[in-house]
Amino acid sequence: MQDVADPAHPPSRDLTDRIARTWAADLSLQLDRERLAFLTGIQAYLELNPDPMLGERELRDVFSLLNDVVQGDQASLALRATHAIDSLCRQHLLVRADLGGIAAEGEFTLSPLGKTLAEWFGAHETLTQEGLEVMLTRIRGDLAGVRAAAARDGDDTHWRTRVVAPLKLTVAGLVEMIDRRQRGMDVQQQETRERIGRLLEAHWFDAIDQCEALLRDTSATLHELHRTLMSETEGVANLLNEIFDAADAAGRDEALDAVNHVRTQIERVAAWGDNRFQSWSAYYQNVHEFIRSVVRVDRQRALRTRLTEGLRGFAATPWYLRCARQTPYRHLREPESRLETRVIARPVRERDQGLRDHQTEGGLMERLVDAWRQELEDTGRLDLWELLHRLLPSHSDDELYRLAGELLAWMVEQGEPLPADGWGWRPLGTRLELQNLVVKRATGRGKTDG
């Protein structure tokens, strides 16, 4: 059973008030491995049975199963089960649901705190692109209904039931689901990093392929999540702005607070996606640099072994790096500069002529952009060097140089850049060199409401 917040009396979000209330509750958790496993077992039992409660006999059966799994002492089974049930009840993780103990045999269920702990240890819900798109679509659909209700206006009951309550319960609940799955994704990333470290420590050079596969899979997942968040949260923000404007015009302070609360949660979700994408990109580069410069060079771990032994034995046998100091050059006299400073001037007419030429050539991009856009739709990709190389026979280096900057910005807006592995500088004509860029056609872009 999970408590549902009353829309008319929302819980306090003041930082100081929450800290004071928690301190005054005088609650501390003491869970060893056995009782934590018992807690997750109770949650698993409740998920598999339609009855939301279980009796004392079922609790003891769950503990007996736990005892069989860990091969515990059978002689003290009953006593340990009694102490475990009592401990979970005293810590408000397990609560009685039989009207205060009037029934002959108690009926129990997990408290919200106990359920949260059991769910976290029982299974880590990870964020996927499909799940994220479904939840964001539901959020946008619910916000569209709230926007329509706010636009119709009404009395206090209308605003409380059709605007404030959906924002605080439905929309905020969906955002919390996304946040919980994000935390599961954080745990999964941490496990991936630890697994890469264990693979390199155990197998060194032979683990390169497995490590690179883990890096690629996680990078692809984060890239899709980041792209989905960036495209979908903009539409959610537009809907919230419209609801805020309607509530502000009607003078509904409670609705304004609810909108601000949901907006803060949406901004936190988007900030999570951006932060995790950047931090994983840095980790991705560091691991590849380590594999390239250390693992592939020192395949037998000879250098690593010698360096480790040298560091461990430094206190007993210090060692140092000796470097030759270069003798400074002697200046027999102070240098004298006899270079004459000449003012560089250019005729105004020549400068104006260059500006006029640039203005007349500015229509080259407009004449070619339609054909390039059609090529992107037909082939699914555009290559910067190939597009400019086609124009090489009929255009000068100066024209291609100016066109390259405009074309680069346009390609980034039209498609998604492919990874830059292997891109190098390629000659373009007799005077230019170009670092290539390849983009693919963007797919799955969400349309924004509003």
C-alpha positions as CSV (number, residue, x, y, z in Angstrom):
1,M,0.0,0.0,0.0
2,Q,1.3,3.4,-0.9
3,D,0.1,6.7,0.6
4,V,-1.4,9.2,-1.8
5,A,-0.7,12.9,-1.1
6,D,-3.7,15.1,-0.6
7,P,-3.7,17.8,-3.3
8,A,-5.1,20.3,-0.9
9,H,-2.3,19.8,1.7
10,P,0.9,19.2,-0.2
11,P,4.0,18.1,1.8
12,S,6.4,20.8,2.7
13,R,9.2,21.3,0.2
14,D,11.2,23.6,2.5
15,L,14.7,22.2,3.0
16,T,15.0,23.3,6.7
17,D,11.5,22.0,7.5
18,R,12.3,18.5,6.1
19,I,15.6,18.2,7.9
20,A,13.9,19.3,11.2
21,R,11.0,16.8,10.8
22,T,13.4,13.9,10.0
23,W,15.6,14.7,13.0
24,A,12.5,15.0,15.3
25,A,11.3,11.5,14.1
26,D,14.3,9.9,15.8
27,L,14.3,7.1,13.3
28,S,17.4,5.0,12.5
29,L,17.8,2.0,10.2
30,Q,19.8,-1.1,11.2
31,L,19.6,-3.8,8.6
32,D,22.1,-6.7,8.3
33,R,22.3,-8.9,5.3
34,E,19.7,-11.4,6.6
35,R,17.0,-8.9,7.4
36,L,17.6,-6.9,4.1
37,A,17.2,-10.2,2.2
38,F,14.1,-10.9,4.2
39,L,12.7,-7.5,3.3
40,T,13.2,-8.1,-0.5
41,G,11.7,-11.5,-0.1
42,I,8.5,-10.0,1.4
43,Q,8.3,-7.6,-1.5
44,A,8.7,-10.4,-4.1
45,Y,6.0,-12.4,-2.3
46,L,3.6,-9.5,-2.5
47,E,4.3,-9.0,-6.2
48,L,3.5,-12.6,-6.9
49,N,0.2,-12.8,-5.0
50,P,-3.0,-10.8,-5.6
51,D,-3.5,-10.2,-1.8
52,P,-1.8,-6.9,-0.8
53,M,-1.2,-8.3,2.7
54,L,0.3,-11.5,4.2
55,G,-0.1,-13.1,7.5
56,E,2.5,-14.1,10.1
57,R,2.6,-17.7,8.8
58,E,3.5,-16.4,5.3
59,L,6.2,-14.2,6.8
60,R,7.7,-17.2,8.6
61,D,7.5,-19.2,5.3
62,V,9.5,-16.4,3.5
63,F,12.1,-16.4,6.3
64,S,12.3,-20.2,6.1
65,L,13.0,-20.0,2.4
66,L,15.7,-17.4,3.2
67,N,17.2,-19.7,5.7
68,D,17.4,-22.5,3.1
69,V,19.1,-20.2,0.6
70,V,21.8,-19.0,3.0
71,Q,22.0,-22.4,4.7
72,G,21.3,-21.0,8.1
73,D,20.9,-22.7,11.5
74,Q,17.6,-24.7,11.5
75,A,17.6,-24.9,15.4
76,S,17.2,-21.1,15.8
77,L,14.9,-20.6,12.8
78,A,11.8,-19.7,14.7
79,L,13.5,-17.4,17.1
80,R,15.4,-15.6,14.3
81,A,12.2,-15.2,12.3
82,T,10.4,-13.6,15.3
83,H,13.3,-11.2,15.9
84,A,13.4,-10.3,12.2
85,I,9.7,-9.5,12.0
86,D,9.9,-7.5,15.2
87,S,12.9,-5.5,14.0
88,L,11.2,-4.6,10.7
89,C,8.1,-3.5,12.5
90,R,10.0,-1.3,15.0
91,Q,11.9,0.4,12.2
92,H,8.6,1.1,10.3
93,L,9.5,-1.0,7.3
94,L,6.8,-3.5,8.0
95,V,3.4,-2.4,9.3
96,R,0.3,-4.3,10.6
97,A,-2.8,-3.8,8.5
98,D,-5.4,-5.6,10.6
99,L,-7.0,-2.6,12.5
100,G,-4.5,-2.4,15.3
101,G,-4.1,-6.1,16.1
102,I,-7.8,-7.0,16.8
103,A,-7.6,-10.1,14.6
104,A,-6.2,-13.2,16.1
105,E,-3.3,-13.4,13.6
106,G,-1.7,-10.3,12.4
107,E,-1.8,-9.2,8.8
108,F,1.2,-7.3,7.5
109,T,2.3,-5.2,4.5
110,L,5.3,-3.1,3.6
111,S,5.4,0.6,4.5
112,P,6.4,3.0,1.7
113,L,9.9,3.1,3.1
114,G,10.2,-0.7,3.2
115,K,8.8,-1.0,-0.3
116,T,11.2,1.5,-1.7
117,L,14.2,-0.2,-0.1
118,A,13.0,-3.6,-1.3
119,E,12.4,-2.4,-4.9
120,W,15.8,-0.8,-5.1
121,F,17.7,-3.9,-3.9
122,G,15.4,-6.3,-5.7
123,A,15.7,-4.9,-9.2
124,H,17.3,-1.8,-10.7
125,E,14.9,-0.3,-13.2
126,T,17.0,1.2,-16.1
127,L,16.0,3.9,-18.5
128,T,15.5,2.9,-22.1
129,Q,14.7,5.0,-25.1
130,E,11.3,3.2,-25.7
131,G,10.3,3.6,-22.0
132,L,11.4,7.3,-22.0
133,E,9.4,8.1,-25.1
134,V,6.3,6.4,-23.7
135,M,6.5,8.3,-20.4
136,L,7.2,11.6,-22.0
137,T,4.3,11.1,-24.4
138,R,2.0,10.4,-21.5
139,I,3.3,13.5,-19.7
140,R,2.6,15.7,-22.8
141,G,-0.9,14.1,-23.2
142,D,-1.7,14.8,-19.6
143,L,-0.4,18.4,-19.8
144,A,-2.5,19.0,-22.9
145,G,-5.6,18.1,-20.9
146,V,-4.5,20.3,-18.1
147,R,-3.9,23.2,-20.5
148,A,-7.4,22.8,-21.9
149,A,-8.9,22.8,-18.4
150,A,-6.8,25.9,-17.5
151,A,-8.0,27.7,-20.6
152,R,-11.7,27.1,-19.8
153,D,-11.2,28.6,-16.3
154,G,-13.7,27.9,-13.6
155,D,-14.3,27.9,-9.8
156,D,-12.0,26.7,-7.1
157,T,-13.1,23.1,-7.4
158,H,-12.4,23.2,-11.1
159,W,-8.9,24.4,-10.7
160,R,-8.1,22.1,-7.8
161,T,-9.4,18.9,-9.4
162,R,-8.7,19.5,-13.1
163,V,-5.4,21.5,-12.9
164,V,-3.7,21.3,-9.6
165,A,-4.4,17.6,-8.8
166,P,-3.3,16.2,-12.2
167,L,-0.1,18.3,-12.1
168,K,0.8,17.1,-8.5
169,L,-0.3,13.5,-8.9
170,T,-0.3,12.3,-12.5
171,V,2.4,14.4,-14.1
172,A,4.7,14.6,-11.1
173,G,4.3,10.8,-10.6
174,L,5.4,10.1,-14.2
175,V,8.4,12.4,-13.8
176,E,9.4,10.6,-10.6
177,M,9.2,7.3,-12.5
178,I,11.7,8.7,-15.0
179,D,13.9,10.0,-12.2
180,R,13.9,6.5,-10.5
181,R,14.9,4.9,-13.8
182,Q,17.6,7.4,-14.2
183,R,19.1,6.4,-10.9
184,G,18.9,2.8,-12.0
185,M,20.8,3.9,-15.2
186,D,23.5,5.5,-12.9
187,V,23.9,2.2,-11.1
188,Q,24.2,0.3,-14.4
189,Q,26.9,2.7,-15.6
190,Q,28.8,2.3,-12.4
191,E,28.7,-1.5,-12.8
192,T,29.9,-1.2,-16.4
193,R,32.9,0.9,-15.3
194,E,33.7,-1.6,-12.5
195,R,33.4,-4.5,-15.0
196,I,35.7,-2.8,-17.5
197,G,38.3,-2.4,-14.7
198,R,38.0,-6.0,-13.6
199,L,38.4,-7.2,-17.2
200,L,41.5,-5.2,-17.8
201,E,43.0,-6.3,-14.5
202,A,42.3,-9.9,-15.1
203,H,42.9,-10.3,-18.9
204,W,44.7,-7.1,-19.9
205,F,45.3,-7.2,-23.7
206,D,42.8,-10.0,-24.3
207,A,40.0,-7.9,-22.8
208,I,40.2,-5.1,-25.2
209,D,37.4,-6.3,-27.5
210,Q,35.0,-6.8,-24.6
211,C,35.8,-3.4,-23.1
212,E,35.3,-1.6,-26.4
213,A,32.0,-3.4,-26.9
214,L,30.8,-2.3,-23.5
215,L,31.8,1.2,-24.2
216,R,30.1,1.3,-27.6
217,D,26.8,-0.2,-26.3
218,T,26.6,2.2,-23.3
219,S,27.6,5.2,-25.5
220,A,24.8,4.4,-28.0
221,T,22.2,4.1,-25.3
222,L,23.2,7.4,-23.7
223,H,23.2,9.1,-27.1
224,E,19.7,8.0,-27.9
225,L,18.4,9.0,-24.4
226,H,20.1,12.4,-24.6
227,R,18.6,13.1,-28.0
228,T,15.2,12.0,-26.9
229,L,15.3,14.2,-23.8
230,M,16.5,17.2,-25.7
231,S,13.7,16.9,-28.3
232,E,10.8,16.0,-26.0
233,T,11.4,18.3,-23.0
234,E,11.1,21.4,-25.2
235,G,7.5,20.5,-26.0
236,V,6.8,19.8,-22.3
237,A,8.2,23.2,-21.4
238,N,6.0,24.9,-23.9
239,L,2.9,23.3,-22.5
240,L,3.9,24.3,-18.9
241,N,4.4,27.9,-20.0
242,E,0.9,28.0,-21.5
243,I,-0.6,26.5,-18.3
244,F,1.4,29.0,-16.2
245,D,0.2,32.0,-18.2
246,A,-3.5,30.8,-17.9
247,A,-3.1,30.3,-14.1
248,D,-1.3,33.7,-13.8
249,A,-4.1,35.5,-15.6
250,A,-6.7,33.8,-13.4
251,G,-4.7,34.6,-10.2
252,R,-4.4,30.9,-9.1
253,D,-1.4,30.8,-6.9
254,E,-1.7,27.1,-6.0
255,A,-1.7,26.2,-9.7
256,L,1.4,28.4,-10.3
257,D,3.2,26.5,-7.5
258,A,2.3,23.2,-9.0
259,V,3.5,24.3,-12.5
260,N,6.8,25.5,-11.0
261,H,7.3,22.2,-9.2
262,V,6.7,20.1,-12.3
263,R,9.0,22.5,-14.3
264,T,11.8,22.0,-11.8
265,Q,11.5,18.2,-12.1
266,I,11.5,18.4,-15.9
267,E,14.6,20.6,-15.8
268,R,16.3,18.1,-13.4
269,V,15.6,15.3,-15.8
270,A,17.0,17.2,-18.8
271,A,20.1,18.2,-16.8
272,W,20.7,14.6,-15.8
273,G,20.7,13.6,-19.4
274,D,23.2,16.3,-20.4
275,N,25.5,15.7,-17.5
276,R,25.6,11.9,-17.9
277,F,26.2,12.3,-21.6
278,Q,29.2,14.6,-21.1
279,S,30.7,12.6,-18.2
280,W,30.4,9.3,-20.1
281,S,32.0,10.9,-23.2
282,A,35.0,12.0,-21.0
283,Y,35.2,8.5,-19.5
284,Y,35.0,7.0,-23.0
285,Q,37.9,9.1,-24.2
286,N,40.0,8.2,-21.2
287,V,39.5,4.5,-21.5
288,H,40.3,4.5,-25.2
289,E,43.4,6.6,-24.5
290,F,44.5,4.1,-21.8
291,I,44.0,1.1,-24.1
292,R,45.8,2.8,-27.0
293,S,48.8,4.2,-25.1
294,V,49.2,1.6,-22.3
295,V,47.5,-1.7,-23.0
296,R,48.4,-2.1,-26.7
297,V,52.0,-0.9,-26.1
298,D,52.7,-3.0,-23.0
299,R,51.0,-6.3,-24.1
300,Q,52.8,-8.5,-21.5
301,R,52.5,-5.9,-18.7
302,A,56.3,-5.8,-18.3
303,L,56.4,-2.0,-18.0
304,R,53.4,-2.0,-15.7
305,T,55.0,-4.7,-13.5
306,R,58.3,-2.9,-13.3
307,L,56.7,0.4,-12.5
308,T,54.5,-1.1,-9.8
309,E,57.5,-2.9,-8.2
310,G,59.5,0.4,-8.3
311,L,56.8,2.3,-6.6
312,R,56.3,-0.3,-3.9
313,G,60.1,-0.5,-3.2
314,F,60.8,3.2,-3.4
315,A,61.0,3.7,0.4
316,A,63.7,0.9,0.7
317,T,65.5,1.7,-2.6
318,P,64.8,5.2,-3.8
319,W,65.3,5.9,-7.5
320,Y,65.4,9.1,-9.5
321,L,65.2,10.4,-13.0
322,R,68.4,12.1,-14.2
323,C,68.1,14.7,-16.9
324,A,70.9,16.7,-18.6
325,R,70.7,20.4,-17.9
326,Q,71.2,22.5,-21.0
327,T,73.8,25.2,-20.8
328,P,72.3,28.6,-21.4
329,Y,73.5,30.6,-24.4
330,R,75.7,33.5,-23.8
331,H,74.7,36.8,-25.4
332,L,77.8,38.9,-25.9
333,R,75.9,42.0,-26.7
334,E,72.4,43.3,-26.6
335,P,70.5,42.6,-29.8
336,E,69.6,45.6,-31.9
337,S,66.6,45.8,-34.1
338,R,67.1,47.7,-37.3
339,L,63.8,46.7,-38.9
340,E,61.9,49.7,-40.2
341,T,58.3,49.8,-39.3
342,R,56.2,50.4,-42.4
343,V,52.6,51.3,-42.4
344,I,50.6,48.8,-44.4
345,A,48.0,50.7,-46.5
346,R,45.5,49.5,-49.1
347,P,43.5,51.5,-51.5
348,V,39.9,52.0,-50.5
349,R,38.7,51.2,-54.0
350,E,40.3,47.7,-54.0
351,R,38.7,46.9,-50.6
352,D,35.3,48.0,-51.8
353,Q,35.7,45.9,-54.9
354,G,36.3,42.8,-52.7
355,L,33.2,43.4,-50.7
356,R,31.1,43.8,-53.8
357,D,32.5,40.5,-55.2
358,H,31.6,38.7,-52.0
359,Q,28.1,40.1,-52.0
360,T,27.5,39.0,-55.6
361,E,28.7,35.5,-54.8
362,G,26.6,35.1,-51.7
363,G,23.8,33.4,-53.7
364,L,25.8,30.3,-54.5
365,M,24.6,28.5,-51.3
366,E,20.9,29.4,-52.0
367,R,21.2,27.9,-55.5
368,L,22.6,24.6,-54.3
369,V,20.8,24.0,-51.0
370,D,17.7,22.5,-52.5
371,A,19.7,19.9,-54.5
372,W,21.7,19.0,-51.4
373,R,18.6,18.6,-49.3
374,Q,17.1,16.3,-51.8
375,E,20.3,14.3,-51.9
376,L,20.2,13.9,-48.1
377,E,16.6,12.6,-48.4
378,D,17.5,10.1,-51.2
379,T,20.9,8.8,-49.9
380,G,20.5,9.3,-46.2
381,R,23.9,11.0,-45.8
382,L,26.0,14.0,-47.0
383,D,29.8,14.2,-47.2
384,L,31.3,17.8,-46.9
385,W,34.4,17.0,-49.0
386,E,32.4,15.3,-51.8
387,L,30.0,18.2,-52.1
388,L,32.8,20.8,-52.4
389,H,34.9,18.6,-54.6
390,R,32.1,18.5,-57.2
391,L,32.3,22.3,-57.5
392,L,36.1,22.3,-57.8
393,P,36.4,22.6,-61.6
394,S,34.1,25.6,-62.0
395,H,34.8,27.6,-58.8
396,S,37.9,29.3,-57.3
397,D,39.5,28.4,-54.0
398,D,38.2,31.7,-52.5
399,E,34.6,30.8,-53.4
400,L,35.0,27.2,-52.0
401,Y,36.6,28.6,-48.8
402,R,33.6,30.9,-48.1
403,L,31.1,28.3,-49.1
404,A,32.7,25.6,-46.8
405,G,31.7,27.6,-43.7
406,E,28.1,28.1,-44.7
407,L,27.8,24.5,-45.8
408,L,29.2,23.2,-42.6
409,A,26.7,25.1,-40.5
410,W,23.8,24.0,-42.7
411,M,24.8,20.3,-42.6
412,V,24.9,20.2,-38.8
413,E,21.3,21.6,-38.7
414,Q,20.0,19.2,-41.3
415,G,21.4,15.9,-40.0
416,E,23.3,14.1,-37.2
417,P,27.1,14.1,-37.4
418,L,28.6,10.6,-37.6
419,P,31.5,9.7,-35.2
420,A,34.7,11.4,-36.2
421,D,36.9,8.3,-36.0
422,G,39.3,8.3,-39.0
423,W,38.4,11.7,-40.3
424,G,41.5,13.5,-41.5
425,W,42.6,16.5,-43.5
426,R,42.0,16.1,-47.3
427,P,43.3,18.4,-50.0
428,L,40.7,20.5,-51.9
429,G,42.2,22.1,-54.9
430,T,45.7,23.5,-54.9
431,R,45.6,25.8,-51.8
432,L,43.0,24.3,-49.5
433,E,42.8,21.4,-47.1
434,L,39.6,20.3,-45.4
435,Q,38.8,18.3,-42.4
436,N,35.8,16.2,-43.5
437,L,32.4,16.0,-41.9
438,V,29.7,13.3,-42.7
439,V,26.1,13.6,-41.5
440,K,23.2,11.2,-41.7
441,R,19.5,11.9,-42.0
442,A,18.0,12.6,-38.6
443,T,15.2,10.1,-37.6
444,G,12.7,10.1,-34.8
445,R,12.4,13.8,-34.2
446,G,9.4,14.5,-31.9
447,K,7.0,17.2,-32.8
448,T,6.3,19.8,-30.2
449,D,2.8,20.7,-29.0
450,G,1.5,24.2,-28.5
